[in-house]
């Protein structure tokens, strides 16, 4: 059984290496993984990954780039990524064939992103998904999760509102990472997240990891905020 803090991923959604390393040094003993997304990776590149790896180890880095292209291009890009990272993401929209080819061609643990937590049913319907799927995003997320599992992915990224259904459909060993986490005590002005849950709700419903960024990053004391989230995780694990 992992420790509660191991299940907390901190989102390094910051503009530069100096800011990232400040948070890493402050939170390295408070969280399990550090997520590097598009903003930071495009600003600093592969060298930033190496510096983070030198600080906390490559197995503490979650590379969330959601690489979307033909399999040959994605595999070429992954070959340029620092080896040994904990997790990387691809979009489920690559389809079964694309996901399968990439998963079989890389040593990374791949998570497939189902439906972004910023999206609403109206957004999905505008993209052409059938109303029966958009009226209840759970159905669409589970459908994508099953496709990802069949393609060989280690798990998916989904909201905490859908994670229970994903676990029921794909089994307890299929990883579920949940962003869109908003503790009741942390307001996020102008929040673009739509399908949100608290840390406790996500863990109780079956999340293996939760991703928390702004509620910790914008706190007056980020380390204390992280410990508060970990406490919620610990309480939820006891249920």
LINHU-V62819 format. One record per backbone hydrogen bond with DSSP energy under -1.0 kcal/mol. NH is the residue of the N-H (numbers start at 1). CO is the residue of the C=O. E is the energy in kcal/mol with one decimal. If there is no record, write none. Layout:
nh=NH co=CO e=E
nh=NH co=CO e=E
//
This chain:
nh=6 co=3 e=-1.0
nh=7 co=4 e=-1.3
nh=8 co=5 e=-1.6
nh=9 co=210 e=-3.1
nh=10 co=33 e=-2.7
nh=11 co=212 e=-1.7
nh=12 co=35 e=-2.6
nh=13 co=11 e=-1.9
nh=14 co=12 e=-1.9
nh=20 co=16 e=-2.0
nh=21 co=17 e=-3.0
nh=22 co=18 e=-1.7
nh=23 co=19 e=-1.9
nh=24 co=20 e=-2.5
nh=25 co=21 e=-2.5
nh=26 co=22 e=-1.6
nh=27 co=23 e=-2.5
nh=28 co=24 e=-1.5
nh=30 co=27 e=-2.4
nh=31 co=27 e=-1.6
nh=32 co=8 e=-2.4
nh=33 co=8 e=-1.6
nh=34 co=60 e=-2.8
nh=35 co=10 e=-3.2
nh=36 co=62 e=-2.6
nh=41 co=37 e=-2.4
nh=42 co=38 e=-2.7
nh=43 co=39 e=-1.2
nh=44 co=40 e=-2.2
nh=45 co=41 e=-2.9
nh=48 co=45 e=-1.2
nh=50 co=46 e=-1.8
nh=51 co=47 e=-2.1
nh=52 co=48 e=-2.6
nh=53 co=49 e=-2.7
nh=54 co=50 e=-2.2
nh=55 co=51 e=-1.1
nh=56 co=52 e=-3.0
nh=57 co=53 e=-1.4
nh=60 co=57 e=-1.7
nh=61 co=58 e=-1.7
nh=62 co=34 e=-2.8
nh=63 co=87 e=-2.6
nh=64 co=36 e=-2.8
nh=67 co=89 e=-1.2
nh=74 co=70 e=-2.2
nh=75 co=71 e=-2.9
nh=76 co=72 e=-1.8
nh=77 co=73 e=-2.1
nh=78 co=74 e=-2.5
nh=79 co=75 e=-1.5
nh=80 co=77 e=-1.0
nh=81 co=78 e=-1.2
nh=86 co=61 e=-1.7
nh=87 co=61 e=-1.1
nh=88 co=109 e=-2.1
nh=89 co=63 e=-1.2
nh=90 co=111 e=-2.3
nh=92 co=113 e=-2.5
nh=94 co=91 e=-1.7
nh=95 co=92 e=-2.4
nh=99 co=95 e=-2.7
nh=100 co=96 e=-2.6
nh=101 co=97 e=-2.3
nh=102 co=98 e=-2.1
nh=103 co=99 e=-3.0
nh=104 co=100 e=-2.4
nh=111 co=88 e=-2.9
nh=112 co=155 e=-2.2
nh=113 co=90 e=-2.9
nh=114 co=157 e=-2.2
nh=119 co=116 e=-1.8
nh=124 co=120 e=-2.0
nh=125 co=121 e=-2.3
nh=126 co=122 e=-2.1
nh=128 co=125 e=-1.6
nh=129 co=124 e=-1.8
nh=133 co=130 e=-2.1
nh=134 co=130 e=-1.9
nh=135 co=131 e=-2.7
nh=139 co=136 e=-1.7
nh=141 co=137 e=-2.7
nh=142 co=138 e=-2.7
nh=143 co=139 e=-1.9
nh=144 co=140 e=-2.2
nh=145 co=141 e=-2.6
nh=146 co=142 e=-2.5
nh=147 co=143 e=-1.6
nh=148 co=144 e=-2.6
nh=149 co=145 e=-2.6
nh=150 co=146 e=-2.3
nh=151 co=147 e=-1.7
nh=152 co=149 e=-1.2
nh=153 co=148 e=-2.4
nh=154 co=110 e=-2.1
nh=155 co=110 e=-1.0
nh=156 co=175 e=-2.4
nh=157 co=112 e=-2.1
nh=158 co=177 e=-2.0
nh=162 co=159 e=-1.5
nh=166 co=162 e=-2.0
nh=167 co=163 e=-2.5
nh=168 co=164 e=-2.2
nh=169 co=165 e=-1.9
nh=170 co=166 e=-2.8
nh=171 co=167 e=-2.3
nh=174 co=171 e=-1.1
nh=175 co=154 e=-2.2
nh=177 co=156 e=-2.5
nh=178 co=209 e=-2.4
nh=182 co=197 e=-2.9
nh=186 co=183 e=-1.8
nh=191 co=188 e=-1.2
nh=194 co=117 e=-2.5
nh=195 co=117 e=-1.9
nh=196 co=194 e=-1.3
nh=197 co=180 e=-1.6
nh=202 co=198 e=-2.2
nh=203 co=199 e=-2.3
nh=204 co=200 e=-2.6
nh=205 co=201 e=-2.0
nh=206 co=203 e=-1.2
nh=207 co=202 e=-2.6
nh=208 co=176 e=-2.2
nh=209 co=176 e=-1.6
nh=210 co=7 e=-2.6
nh=211 co=178 e=-2.6
nh=212 co=9 e=-2.9
nh=216 co=213 e=-1.2
nh=217 co=213 e=-3.2
nh=218 co=214 e=-2.8
nh=219 co=216 e=-1.0
nh=225 co=221 e=-2.2
nh=226 co=222 e=-2.6
nh=227 co=223 e=-2.2
nh=228 co=224 e=-1.8
nh=229 co=225 e=-2.0
nh=230 co=226 e=-2.6
nh=231 co=227 e=-2.1
nh=232 co=228 e=-1.6
nh=233 co=229 e=-2.3
nh=234 co=230 e=-2.8
nh=235 co=231 e=-2.2
nh=236 co=232 e=-2.2
nh=237 co=233 e=-2.2
nh=239 co=236 e=-1.2
//
